[in-house]
């Protein structure tokens, strides 16, 4: 899924690309561009317990048809 509506971010035109991957059960490692990386249960995210930037909650809801 691609989200690219020009007015979705007041700072500038932002395009987000969402994709699905398959992984093992190990935790991800943060690289030089992130202080932290982890997997969150979907319900925890949907309950609003994980801070998300911009319209990322809407992107997740669209992806999972919520």
PADO-111881 format. One record per residue (C-alpha): residue in three letters; y, x, z. Coordinates in nm, 2 decimals, m for minus. Layout:
N
<Ala; <Y; X; Z>>,
...
REM end
This chain:
66
<Unk; <0.00; 0.00; 0.00>>,
<Unk; <0.35; 0.12; m0.08>>,
<Unk; <0.67; 0.00; 0.09>>,
<Unk; <0.98; 0.10; m0.10>>,
<Unk; <1.24; m0.18; m0.06>>,
<Unk; <1.57; 0.01; m0.09>>,
<Unk; <1.74; m0.18; 0.20>>,
<Unk; <1.45; m0.14; 0.46>>,
<Unk; <1.62; 0.16; 0.62>>,
<Unk; <2.00; 0.17; 0.67>>,
<Unk; <2.01; 0.55; 0.64>>,
<Unk; <1.88; 0.58; 0.28>>,
<Unk; <1.61; 0.47; 0.05>>,
<Unk; <1.28; 0.54; 0.21>>,
<Unk; <0.93; 0.50; 0.06>>,
<Unk; <0.62; 0.48; 0.28>>,
<Unk; <0.27; 0.51; 0.15>>,
<Unk; <m0.01; 0.37; 0.36>>,
<Unk; <m0.37; 0.47; 0.30>>,
<Unk; <m0.71; 0.44; 0.47>>,
<Unk; <m0.93; 0.73; 0.56>>,
<Unk; <m1.27; 0.78; 0.72>>,
<Unk; <m1.30; 1.03; 1.00>>,
<Unk; <m1.54; 1.14; 1.27>>,
<Unk; <m1.47; 1.05; 1.63>>,
<Unk; <m1.28; 1.38; 1.71>>,
<Unk; <m0.91; 1.36; 1.81>>,
<Unk; <m0.66; 1.48; 1.55>>,
<Unk; <m0.46; 1.80; 1.61>>,
<Unk; <m0.08; 1.81; 1.58>>,
<Unk; <0.05; 2.07; 1.33>>,
<Unk; <0.38; 2.25; 1.31>>,
<Unk; <0.55; 1.92; 1.21>>,
<Unk; <0.44; 1.72; 1.51>>,
<Unk; <0.44; 1.76; 1.89>>,
<Unk; <0.15; 1.52; 1.93>>,
<Unk; <m0.12; 1.35; 1.72>>,
<Unk; <m0.37; 1.08; 1.83>>,
<Unk; <m0.56; 0.77; 1.73>>,
<Unk; <m0.45; 0.44; 1.90>>,
<Unk; <m0.66; 0.13; 1.91>>,
<Unk; <m0.52; m0.13; 1.67>>,
<Unk; <m0.47; m0.39; 1.94>>,
<Unk; <m0.28; m0.15; 2.16>>,
<Unk; <m0.04; m0.09; 1.87>>,
<Unk; <m0.01; m0.47; 1.79>>,
<Unk; <0.06; m0.54; 2.15>>,
<Unk; <0.37; m0.32; 2.13>>,
<Unk; <0.25; m0.05; 2.36>>,
<Unk; <0.31; 0.23; 2.11>>,
<Unk; <0.67; 0.30; 2.00>>,
<Unk; <0.70; 0.29; 1.63>>,
<Unk; <0.99; 0.38; 1.40>>,
<Unk; <1.17; 0.15; 1.17>>,
<Unk; <0.96; m0.12; 1.01>>,
<Unk; <0.63; 0.05; 1.08>>,
<Unk; <0.50; m0.24; 1.29>>,
<Unk; <0.55; m0.47; 0.99>>,
<Unk; <0.37; m0.22; 0.77>>,
<Unk; <0.07; m0.22; 1.00>>,
<Unk; <0.08; m0.60; 1.02>>,
<Unk; <0.09; m0.63; 0.65>>,
<Unk; <m0.20; m0.38; 0.61>>,
<Unk; <m0.42; m0.58; 0.85>>,
<Unk; <m0.30; m0.92; 0.73>>,
<Unk; <m0.16; m1.01; 1.08>>,
REM end
